[in-house]
Amino acid sequence: MSDFQNFRTAVLEDEDLQEQVISIVNTATANGSGLGDGIATLAKTHGYSITSDEVYTHADFLGQDGDLTDFELKMISGGGRGTSSGC
């Protein structure tokens, strides 16, 4: 299994990682850039070696295992916007 797939699995199993991914996606969406670099940097901080190019190559990763997970549905629906940072 590739590091991208391993990281994807880790994200699907860890709510803290999910929130970090959502934050990166929301920031990149607001800024109009930075998604690939943000996700690649997050992956590297957790021991996975992926590039921003891989992030864009696998942009269709949602639902790869058949049914969408709750996290993947949240990503598609934009449900991560406005989530509390715990402050």
Buried (B, 14 or more C-beta within 10 A) or exposed (E): EEBBBBBBEBBBEBEEBBBBBBBBBBEBBEEEEBBBBBBBEBBBEEEBEBBBEBBEEBEEBBEEEEEBBEBBEBBEEEEBEEEEEEE
